[in-house]
Amino acid sequence: SPNIFIMDTPGVMPPKINRYNLDFLKLSASRNISNNIVEKQWICDYILYNLNISKQDKYVSSLKLDSKT
C-alpha cells in the first residue's frame, strides 16, 4: 500500500488548460512535460514555495544563500 501511485498516460493532456495551472506546474517541475511550456522562473518559484512550506531548507546551505527565498 504505497502512499502515492504514479500512472503514465503519454500524450493524454487536456487540450485547453491554463499553462500556469497547478497541474502544469507539477508536471513541469517533475519534467513530465516539455520545458518550454511553462517559464522556468514559474517552475522554480513553485518548487521553492513547496520546499519552504514543508520546511525543507537544505537548499539554503547547499546554494550558500543567506536565507530562504
N, C-alpha and C positions, 0 to 999 in steps of 0.2 A: 504494500500500500504506500506508494510514494506520495510526497506532498504535492508534487506537480506532475502533470502529464504534458508532453510535447508532441504535437501532431504536425506532420509535414503535409502541406497542401500546396504543392508547387503550382504557381500560376493562378491560384484562386484568390483574387483580391476584388473588393467592391470597386466597380468602375469609376464611380464619382464619390470620392471621400476627401475631406479636407486633409491636405498633407501635413497639417500641424495638429491633427487629431492625436490623442494619446496613443492609439493603436499604432499609428505610423511612427511615432517617436520610439515606442518599444521595439518595433521591428527594425528600425534604423539602428538603434543602439546595440541590438544583438546581431547586426549585419545580416539580417534576413531579407532585406530589400536593397536595391541599388543605392550607393552612396549619394547619387546626385538627385534623389527625390526630395530629401529634406536637407536644409543647410546644416553644415557641420556645427555651427555655433548653437543651433537649437538642440542638436543631439547632445552636445557637451553640457549645455545647461540642464537638460533633462537628467543626464547621468549624475551631475554634481548635486542637483536638487535631491535626488533619491539617496545618494550617499550621505548627504547632510541630515536628512530627516530620519535616516536609520542609524545615525550616529557612527557612521563608518568614516573616520577621518584620517586613516593611514596615508591617504594621498597627500596630505599637507606636508608630512615629513618626507615622504618619498620624492615629492617635487620641490622640496626645500622652500615651501611657501611660509609666509609669516602667520597666516591664519586661514581658516576655511574661506572658500569663495562661493 
